[in-house]
Amino acid sequence: MRREELLEKIKKGFILEKEEDMNDEYLDALKQTLHIVADTELLSVPPLLTVYEQAPSLNLKITALAVMQDEIGHAHIAWRLLKDLGEDIESLMFNREAHKWKNPHAFDYKLDNWIELGVFNAFFDRAGYTLLGDAYQHTTYGPWKRALVKVDKEELFHLRNGEVIMRNAMKDPETANQVQEAVDWMFLMALEFFGVADNLKSRSAQLEYSLKGKTNDELRQVWLSTAIPFCEKIGVKVPAHYDEETEKYVLDVPFPCVFDAENKKWHFDQPDTWENVIKRFKARGPQNKEFIDRVQKGYVELENLRNEVV
């Protein structure tokens, strides 16, 4: 199908159901989107596992397990859709090198304490809820739109779980300090989820073909519009505020700026460029290989056993 013809059909409300409905540009944009979603959902689990056993009660431990189970289920949805589109998902999951995965940079870091798991849910699952909620509302790919009904509700549960952990932690000075320390490094990490600034984005197929509805910066504003009021309500400081004149949320620090990966600390006195941020993303974070190895371990061990039997 010619590009202009497909765009005109989409403009009139056409929902694509199978590969035969697509042109090559649409298919490439859809696969790229699903690849990122699959990697992001699956690789959210290893960081959570680093502190899962620190849950202060059985109920909280069960809830954390439920969140992780949901995330694996979300990844399965994206992988299955990719398989239906002709992708070799076994190779993608188990034979891909660690640095080639496309999960957010924030997921390449272990968590230091249980409170960080709460902030992780409240901030990063909020980003997922924002991104996938937008996709659910606007995507023109029918199988994904239907699948996102379930995903949307579960991502909301995840971020609410994080809010509960943060709110309760703010009642005690020691854990309140842990909340603030976690927010200090996770806040800008969450904003990076949405990609480069709009004026630097070179590809527009996702918007043109209505795989998403809002731009990167618009989605950032949606995230800020709920994250900042929540933090202010419970007494957590964030480097941003609502500007009455522009009617937008604005940052009080440079964005992007230099990040010290070893100490998980932003250098607000050192503005950075998106070009350097992309380089940081591609270089991956300190636990990238460790987390990928954990995901692929069972597959590798099974293949070794099979080879021994042969």
N, C-alpha and C positions, 0 to 999 in steps of 0.2 A: 504494500500500500504506500502511495506517495505521501511524503511528509505533510504537505498542505491538506491533503484529503483527510488524513488521520486527525490532524489538529482541528479541522473543521468539525469532524464527527465528535471529538471530545468536547469541543465548545458547546455542542448541542446536548451533551449529557451521556455520550456513549461510554459504556463500561466494557472493558476488554476482559475476556474470559479465557482465551487460549492464545498460544503463540501465533497462530494463523491470523489473529486480529492485529498483530503488531508489525511495525517496520523495524529495521535493524537498530535505529537510534533509540526507539522506545525500549526494545529488548535489552540493549546494553545499559541504559539508565536504570531499568528495573532490576537487572541482575546486580549492578553495582550497589544499589540501595539495599537489596536483600543480603548481599555479602556483608555489608557493614552492620546491618541489624543482627544477623546470625552471629558474627564475631563478638559484637557488643554484649548480646544477651548471654552467650555461653561464658565469656571471659569475665563477667561480673561475679561469677561464683567463687573462683579461687581466692580473691581478696577477702570475701566474707568468711571463707573457711579458716582464714588465718586467726580469727578471734572468736569464731563461733562457740568454742568451748568455754569462753569467758562469760557467757550469758549468766546473769545473776539468779535466774530462776528457770525451772523446767518449762514453764509456759513461754518464756522469752526464747528459750532454746528451740522449742517446737515451732514458734513463729518464724525464727530465723531459717529453720529448715524448710518451712513452707515457702518462704520467699525464694530460697535457692532452687527449690523444686519448680516453682513457677518460671524462673529465669531459664532453666534448662528446657522447659516446655516451650517457652517463647522462641528459643533458639531452634528447637525441633521444627516449629512451624516454618521459620525462614528457610531452614535447610530443605525441608520437604518441598517447598515452593520452588527452590532452586533446582532440586532434582527433577521436578515436573517440567522445568525449562531446559533440561538437558545437561545440567552440570554434574560432574563427578564429585558428589559430596563426600564420599569416603576419602578421596585424596585431599580434598580441601580441609577436612577435619583432622586427619591423622598423618598425612604426609607433607603438610606444608611447614616450612621453616618458621620459627617463632617470630622473626622480625617482619614476616610478610602478612601477619594478621592485622586486621584493621579496627581493632577495638580502641576505645578512647585511651589516651595516655594515662589517665587517672587509674585505670585498671591494671597498670603495670607496677603498682606499689602495694606492699603488704600493709595491713592495718595494725596499729600499735595497741589498741585497746577496744573494749566493747563499745564505748561511747562513739568511737569513729565509725563503727558499723551503723549506728543510728544516724549520724550525719551523712554517711554514704547513702543510706536509703532516702533520707529527706532531701538531699541535693541531687544525687545522680539519678535516682529513680524519678525524681521530679523532672529532670531533663528528658528521661525516657518517656515519661507520661506526656510531656509537652510535644516532643518530636512525633511519637506514635499516635498521639491524639490528633495531631494535625494531619497525619497520614490517613487515619481512620475517617476523618471528615472529608478529605479531598481526593484520596487516591482513586484513579480510574482503573486499577487492576482489581477485578471482582474477588478472586480467591483471597487476596490479602485483606481487602476491606472486610470480608466476612470473618476472617481469622482474628482481626484486630478488635472485634467486639469483646472477646475474652481477654485479650492482652491489655486493653485499655482499663478494664476494671481491676485487674491484678496489679498493674503498675500504680494505680491509685492506692491500693491496699499497702503496697511497699512503702510509698512515700509517707503515708499516714503512720505506719509503724515507726519510721524514722522520727517523725515529729513527736510521737509519744515518748520515745527514748530520750530525745533532746529535752522535751518539756520537763520530764521527771528528773533528769540529770541536773537541770538548772536549780533545783531545790536544795542542793547541797554544794557548798563552796568548792570542794575538791573536784567533784565531777563537773561542776559548772565550768571550771577552768579547763577541763579536758574538752568540753564542748567548744569553748572559744578557740582552743588550740587547733582542733580539727577544722573548724570553720575557716580559720586563718589560711589554711592551705587548700581546702576543698572548694571554697567559694569561686575563685577564678578558674579552677579546674572544671567546675560545672559549666561555666560560661564558654569554655573552649569546646564543649560537646557540640556546639551548633556550627562550628566551622569558621572559616575566615570571614572577615568583614565583607558586606555586600559589594562594596566598590572594588574588591579584589577578586571576586568569584568569576572564574572564566567559563564555567559550564552552567547552562540554564535549562538543560533538558528535563530535569525533575519538575521544574515549575511549568515549563511550556506544555508538557504532557500531563500535568496535574497529578504527578506522583506525590507531590506535597503542595500545600497551599500558601505557606508563608515563607519569606526569605530568612536567611540565617539571623540577621539582626532583628527581624520582627519576632522570631522565635525566642531570641535572647530576652527581648522585652516581656514576652509572656512569662518566661521563667522568673525574671526579676519581680514581676508584678505580684507573684504569690510568695516567693522565697523571702523577699525583704520584709514585707509586713509580718510574716510569721516570726522571723528572727527578732524584729523589733518588739513584738508582743511578749516574747519570753525573755528579753533582756540580752540578746546576743548582738555583738557589734559586727557590722558588715561594712566594707569599704564602698558603699553606694547609697544613694538617696533618691527620692522622687523630686524632680524639678518642676515646680508649678508653672513656670514660664513656657517650657517646651512641652509640658505634659508627658514627660518621659522619665524613665529611671536612668540615672547617669552614675558613672563610676567616679570615685574620689581618688583613684590611683590610675597609673598608666595601664592600658590594656591593648595589646599584650605587654608583659614585662618579663624580666629575666627570672627564671626559676632555678633554685638550688635543689637538685634532685636528691642529693645525699642527705640534706637536712630537712627536706620538704618545706622549703621556705621561699617566699616570693621576695624579690628585691625591688621594692616600689620606687627606689631612687634610680633604677636602671630600666628605662623603657626599652622595649624590644620591637622587632618587626614580625609580621606574620610569616615572612620567609624563614626566619630563624625558628619560629614555632613549628613550622612544618618539618624542618630538619630535626627538631627535638622529637616530634612524633615518630618520624621514620627511624630514628636511632633507638627508639623504644625506652622503656623505663627499667629500673634495676631488677624487678622480678619477672620480666617478660618471659624469658626462657624457662624459668622455674615453673611458672604457671602453665605454660603451654605443655611442658613435659608432663605435668600432672594430668592434664586433660588427655594426652596421648598415651600415657603409661600403659593402661590396660590393653589397648590395641597392639602396642609394640610387644608386650609380654605374650599375648596370644599368638601373634605372628611368629615369635621366636619358638614357642612350643610347637606350632604347626611344622616349622622347618625341622625341628628335632625329630618329630615323628616321621617325617618323610625321609 
